[in-house]
């Protein structure tokens, strides 16, 4: 019985991304949530964009909490593939709760992306908004994990 060489699998890529401060600017349709800190992981981040290496499948997950100037505010977010110019996955609807507070809970934006054809650059973007005046840094994050 002979030995055969087997290549070790590449380590899984992942990342946790945060805001360094509350986001109060750029709260318009098609603008990104301005994640600017890599809290942990192996993935890179530049200009609010997460770069995903080729040849893998990733799960993208994000939650954010908006503040509003009135109880009639709302915002929607979804993952955006910068290379293809398309929104991907399921978006989230952020609305103030039915109480005197004018800030939202943390709904989830989720997507799966296959980079078998090459690396991909993704952002979490606002795709609808009304009366938003901020995104809370302490309650907002994105996680990206290689799943295959």
C-alpha positions as CSV (number, residue, x, y, z in Angstrom):
1,X,0.0,0.0,0.0
2,X,1.5,3.3,-1.1
3,X,1.2,6.7,0.3
4,X,-0.5,9.4,-1.6
5,X,-0.2,13.1,-1.2
6,X,-3.3,14.9,-0.2
7,X,-3.5,18.7,-0.3
8,X,-4.8,20.2,2.9
9,X,-7.9,22.3,2.5
10,X,-7.5,26.1,2.6
11,X,-8.4,27.6,6.0
12,X,-11.9,29.0,6.0
13,X,-12.2,32.8,5.5
14,X,-14.4,34.9,7.7
15,X,-14.9,38.4,9.2
16,X,-16.8,40.5,11.6
17,X,-17.3,44.2,10.6
18,X,-18.4,47.2,12.7
19,X,-18.9,50.9,12.6
20,X,-16.3,53.0,14.5
21,X,-19.0,55.6,15.3
22,X,-22.7,56.2,14.6
23,X,-23.3,56.8,10.9
24,X,-25.1,60.1,10.4
25,X,-24.1,60.9,6.8
26,X,-24.7,59.0,3.6
27,X,-28.2,57.8,4.6
28,X,-29.6,57.7,1.1
29,X,-30.7,55.0,-1.3
30,X,-27.9,53.0,-2.8
31,X,-25.4,54.2,-0.2
32,X,-23.5,51.7,1.9
33,X,-23.7,51.2,5.6
34,X,-20.2,52.5,6.4
35,X,-18.6,49.5,8.1
36,X,-15.0,50.6,8.6
37,X,-13.6,48.2,11.3
38,X,-12.6,44.5,10.9
39,X,-13.3,43.3,14.5
40,X,-12.1,39.8,13.8
41,X,-11.4,37.4,11.0
42,X,-9.3,37.0,7.9
43,X,-11.3,39.0,5.3
44,X,-10.3,42.5,4.2
45,X,-12.3,45.7,4.2
46,X,-11.7,48.9,2.2
47,X,-14.1,51.9,1.5
48,X,-17.0,50.1,3.2
49,X,-16.5,47.1,0.8
50,X,-15.7,43.5,1.9
51,X,-13.5,41.6,-0.6
52,X,-14.3,37.8,-0.9
53,X,-11.6,35.6,-2.4
54,X,-12.4,33.3,-5.4
55,X,-13.4,29.7,-5.3
56,X,-15.6,29.7,-2.2
57,X,-19.1,30.1,-1.0
58,X,-19.9,32.7,1.6
59,X,-22.8,33.5,4.0
60,X,-23.4,37.2,4.5
61,X,-25.3,38.3,7.6
62,X,-25.9,41.8,8.9
63,X,-28.1,43.6,11.4
64,X,-28.3,47.3,12.1
65,X,-30.3,49.7,14.1
66,X,-31.4,53.0,12.6
67,X,-32.5,56.1,14.4
68,X,-35.2,58.3,12.9
69,X,-36.4,61.9,13.1
70,X,-40.0,60.7,13.4
71,X,-42.0,57.6,14.2
72,X,-42.9,57.6,10.5
73,X,-39.3,56.6,9.5
74,X,-38.2,53.5,7.8
75,X,-35.2,52.0,6.1
76,X,-34.4,48.9,4.1
77,X,-31.0,47.3,3.6
78,X,-29.7,44.5,1.5
79,X,-26.4,43.0,0.4
80,X,-25.0,44.4,-2.9
81,X,-22.5,42.8,-5.3
82,X,-20.4,45.7,-6.4
83,X,-18.9,43.7,-9.4
84,X,-22.3,42.8,-10.9
85,X,-24.2,45.9,-9.7
86,X,-27.0,43.8,-8.2
87,X,-28.6,43.4,-4.9
88,X,-28.4,39.8,-3.6
89,X,-30.1,37.8,-0.9
90,X,-33.0,38.9,1.3
91,X,-33.2,42.5,2.6
92,X,-34.4,43.8,6.0
93,X,-37.0,46.4,6.8
94,X,-36.1,48.7,9.7
95,X,-39.1,50.6,11.3
96,X,-39.5,52.2,14.7
97,X,-41.3,50.1,17.3
98,X,-44.8,51.2,18.4
99,X,-43.7,53.2,21.4
100,X,-42.3,56.7,22.0
101,X,-38.8,55.6,20.8
102,X,-37.7,56.6,17.3
103,X,-35.1,53.8,16.8
104,X,-35.5,50.4,15.2
105,X,-34.8,46.9,16.3
106,X,-32.2,44.8,14.5
107,X,-33.7,43.0,11.5
108,X,-31.4,40.8,9.4
109,X,-30.1,41.1,5.8
110,X,-28.9,37.8,4.6
111,X,-27.3,36.4,1.4
112,X,-25.2,33.5,0.0
113,X,-22.7,34.2,-2.7
114,X,-20.6,31.8,-4.7
115,X,-17.2,33.2,-5.9
116,X,-16.3,30.2,-8.1
117,X,-16.0,32.5,-11.1
118,X,-13.7,35.0,-9.3
119,X,-13.4,37.2,-6.3
120,X,-16.3,39.4,-5.3
121,X,-16.7,42.7,-3.6
122,X,-19.8,43.3,-1.5
123,X,-21.4,46.0,0.6
124,X,-24.5,46.3,2.8
125,X,-26.5,49.1,1.1
126,X,-29.6,51.1,1.9
127,X,-32.2,50.4,-0.8
128,X,-35.1,52.5,0.6
129,X,-35.2,55.1,3.4
130,X,-37.4,57.8,5.0
131,X,-36.6,60.1,7.9
132,X,-33.5,58.2,9.0
133,X,-30.9,60.3,10.8
134,X,-28.4,57.7,12.0
135,X,-27.2,54.1,12.3
136,X,-26.1,53.1,15.8
137,X,-22.6,51.7,15.9
138,X,-23.1,49.8,19.1
139,X,-26.0,47.8,17.6
140,X,-24.9,47.3,14.0
141,X,-22.6,44.7,12.6
142,X,-21.9,42.4,9.6
143,X,-20.6,38.9,9.6
144,X,-19.3,37.0,6.6
145,X,-18.4,33.3,6.8
146,X,-17.1,30.8,4.3
147,X,-19.5,27.9,4.3
148,X,-17.9,25.8,1.5
